[in-house]
Amino acid sequence: MSLRNLICFTLVLLLGAATVQAQTPATKYGHMNLGNLLDELPSTIAANTTLNALAASLTAKGDSMAAVFQAEYAQLEKEYNEGALTPVQAQQRQIALQKKQEEIKAFEEDAQKQLDGRRNELLEPILGQVDKALREIAKEQGYLMIFDVSSGAMLFADEADDVTPLLKKKMGQ
């Protein structure tokens, strides 16, 4: 394709797009920062408090298991170095310690699953409320699209169209 044909083709596309845009009714776009909103909601703050308490409890139990393991390992090492154990006894104790180590790893994995499950359980209704309120605002205010600027996908946003205050009001905040 020659340069002249390419320029003509580009002009035709631009003129066509301008014509379509002129015929399209005005569209209204809004934006918000979902991350900031969630940080400010009392229900999210309460959920985080619950999650932090669960995490602290699980961490304490994991730390206790690790402390017991380390104490038993140190005792095995001491007795082995003193010659107080037969090779068979030392091997049996090593096998027992390996089993405890695997139990600790399994506990850590289970604890993470518990935290993730509880987080989802607590945040799902909050996100549902936000979604419902956001849909109502979009319908009431005539927004075609509302973007979440916390995702990093926004290149430009006019502050006049930040729907966060409307969303807070709709949710009783």
Secondary structure by P-SEA (a helix, b strand, c coil): ccaaaaaaaaaaaaaaaaaaaaaccbbbbbbbcaaaaaaacaaaaaaaaaaaaaaaaaaaaaaaaaaaaaaaaaaaaaaaaaccccaaaaaaaaaaaaaaaaaaaaaaaaaaaaaaaaaaaaaaaaaaaaaaaaaaaaaaacccccccccccccccccccccaaaaaaaaacc
